[in-house]
């Protein structure tokens, strides 16, 4: 878990990464929010520095939510803000809908209460493959191919992104920094996401949705519906980006910072964000 210090009088921001990612993805956001918010970024079970589960059937949303509730209790977090990316966004919605967790602000990055089945199919195909790389350059080529939709804008950004999601072995090779067994319960656990609408409708936290313009995970019609239902989120579309805005560009991190400062990052309910 990464924990960046911030003012105690403001709710800390709990940041939840995507399905195969980890807490290191939020370094640029932490830098952008220096002195403005404390960031608490846990590694979900089986990712990053968190332990792997003995029983792979435990890699479920219910398990992750239980762990997050336990973390809030252990750290005595009585009021929080939550940001979640992709699957982390589903978990963020779950926390915000929990009557026993007080969520002040909610940022959902490129996911919604309904996810197209094709998005799950693509992730399932990715997880079924054995991803291992003899050296960093082959890892980098893989990341640039499979995560091209993040639309990172420099070679350095791509290199950091690749390193953050991988673990180097004693032989000098690289593997993704997650337990391959996270795929075991994935298909049965995340199907039928239409049932997430009731949870979303119960959210009262002030909410921002960041959507990649070309996202296949958060369709435009679902994103628009999120502005009319439940917390009636503010929707900002990030141009030139698919799934997902990686929150490494200044223009993307500033959107979050503005929202957490209590200001509207869009001039209306739906605005296109700057690309940098």
PyMOL commands that set and color helices and strands:
alter all, ss='L'
color gray80, all
select helices_A, chain A and resi 23-32+56-58+61-74+87-97+117-128+136-146+148-150+155-164+180-183+186-190+193-201+220-226+250-260
alter helices_A, ss='H'
color red, helices_A
select strands_A, chain A and resi 2-4+12-16+39-41+80-85+103-109+132-133+166-168+174-176+206-212+234-238+270-273
alter strands_A, ss='S'
color yellow, strands_A
deselect
rebuild
show_as cartoon
